[in-house]
Amino acid sequence: MSRAKMHFLGCGNAHSKTLGNSCAVFESGRCRLVIDFGFTSFHAYRDHYQENPEAIFITHGHLDHIGGLENLFFNAYFSEKPPIKLYTPVKLVAVVHERLASLEHALAEGDSNFWDAFQLIPVSDTFWHNGLKFKVFENRHHQMGFSFGLSLPGRFLYTGDTKPIPEIINTLASQGEVIFHDLSMFDQPSHTYIGELDRYTNNVLSRCIFYHLANSDEQKLCEDKGLRVVRPGDTFKL
């Protein structure tokens, strides 16, 4: 594999005013795969790459992770480019369709469907993209069967929004992979609370880079505790 990296267009939670919706782009040679596409992701992606994405993986159906697909539909529909690949865990297909694609008229003029601009690719445990085999796993966010993470063996593991998942990380990130991990400064049922990081070994924590915080003040608090955090525009070698 050629030199690989993960570039973050945004790294904040749903309520962040300054960090943008969490959206990462894996790049390796001709492979470019976006992870999630929230409300702020459309303009952030276009500003950085000057084009639309060719492929997106969706972790779950909350709008701060899929809301930008509506803007992307309007732009992509009127382009002459091939449909954008939308890798979607099988359990999320109905969720994405109901939230974004179920309107009778995707365009006021009619004669169009939301899926005309996308190539829906339902995925289970693995999928191939541009010669690379990615692994998909269910995490622990909001409710059972609702949210998923992504990994590429030997390169990275991206938790998605989740409570701690030590057994999954120990299984899928045992080769020194960089771990991009959800984090919250508040104890609640859908995200990993900073006080729960003792669930992980020092080996795991040393490879974690945390995203999905609310603002730069929270990021600074994490850094003061010795944690690495993602800021908008950061790029990490893998």
Sequence and secondary structure as in RCSB ss.txt:
>XXXX:A:sequence
MSRAKMHFLGCGNAHSKTLGNSCAVFESGRCRLVIDFGFTSFHAYRDHYQENPEAIFITHGHLDHIGGLENLFFN
AYFSEKPPIKLYTPVKLVAVVHERLASLEHALAEGDSNFWDAFQLIPVSDTFWHNGLKFKVFENRHHQMGFSFGL
SLPGRFLYTGDTKPIPEIINTLASQGEVIFHDLSMFDQPSHTYIGELDRYTNNVLSRCIFYHLANSDEQKLCEDK
GLRVVRPGDTFKL
>XXXX:A:secstr
   EEEEEEE B TT SSS B EEEEEETTEEEEE   TTHHHHHHHHHSS  SEEE  B  HHHHTTHHHHHHH
HHTSSS  EEEEEEGGGHHHHIIIII  S SSTT S  GGGGEEEEEESSEEEETTEEEEEEE  SSSTTSBEEE
EETTTEEE  S S  HHHHHHH  S  EEEEE BSS  SSS BGGGGGGS HHHHTTEEEE BSSHHHHHHHHHT
T EE  TT EEE 
